[in-house]
Amino acid sequence: MSKADAPRHDPIPIGEIAAPPFVRLPDPHTVFATRSLRFRTLAEGHQLGPYLLFLAAISECQHRIQKDLPEPDLPADDTRERAREHAMPPLDRARFTPDPACDLTLERVLAACGSCIMPAAASAALARTRDAEAATLAAMMASVLADAVPVEAMAEHMFVAAALQLHFARLAARLGAARLVAVGDGACPACGGPPVASLIVGWHGAHGARFCACTLCATLWNYVRVKCTVCGSTKGISYQEVAGGTGAVKAECCEECRSYVKILDQRTDPALDPVADDVASLGLDLLVRETGLRRGSVDHFLLGY
């Protein structure tokens, strides 16, 4: 592992607009298909190849089962407006109640994942999840949304998380970016979830800007660079990467809260995906944790790390 200097804020190219959007909402019809392709690309020659291919198949299921899904129930207009006034996320994870669209999404995800190639242990976990009673599934959803998945049932909860990712991405896509406001450091303005990673983007109008990526609903929100995405500190920020790497994936480390979250530079590689590349760079996690720092992000496909 090597230590990298804090990245400088790059000058915005001529013709760019120096005001990136605050939020980019997800497109559920592309995000999971793109992620599936990225997982497959990363799997080639990778030590985690079989697992990455498994996750590629799950992402493909998330994409494929969307056809004819009913629209999820958004919170009422006055509820969303009240959340905006009080700088709260309009999708309240703590008070979430599954609607018919969510129930059908979970049913379809669990059925579709049955065709995925997976280890026997994962297949058994999928079977237990498919056989679970409604109350048990509701409790599993609540555990995922609270980022409090029990260690003994991580595999089962991963399948539930896959369904919730799709459901919340479909909800977030309909919120209206202009109505979202900052709700706090390290919190998605749509659902309040933590970031899985952050991205330095090369988009027109936002070149060199940093966006956090929500682990649940896939919303991206603009966040100041060289600032901890966990505690908001601008002191004691450093960057670690695997020796000999391209610099595209680094760990942004904070001495104030002793945590780290990965930062991905899409200017180096535009294909970088916050979830897929987080999983594929697990080796970086293992190296950074040797320094005593804790992982400050959540990835439903890396439960337990």
QUIMO-V538628 format. One line per field, one symbol per residue. ss: DSSP state (h for helix, s for strand, l for the rest). A space follows every 10 residues. Layout:
ss->???
This chain:
ss->lsssllllll llllllllll llsslllhhh hhhhhhhhhh hhhlllllhh hhhhhhhhhh hhhhllllll llllllhhhh hhhhhlllll llhhhllllh hhhhhhhhhh hhhllllllh hhhhhhhhhh hllhhhhhhh hhhhhlllll hhhhhhhhhh hhhhhhhhhh hhllllhhhl llllllllll llllssssss llllllllls ssssllllls ssllllllll llllllssss slllllllss ssssllllss ssssslllll lllllhhhhh lhhhhhhhhl lllssllllh hhlll
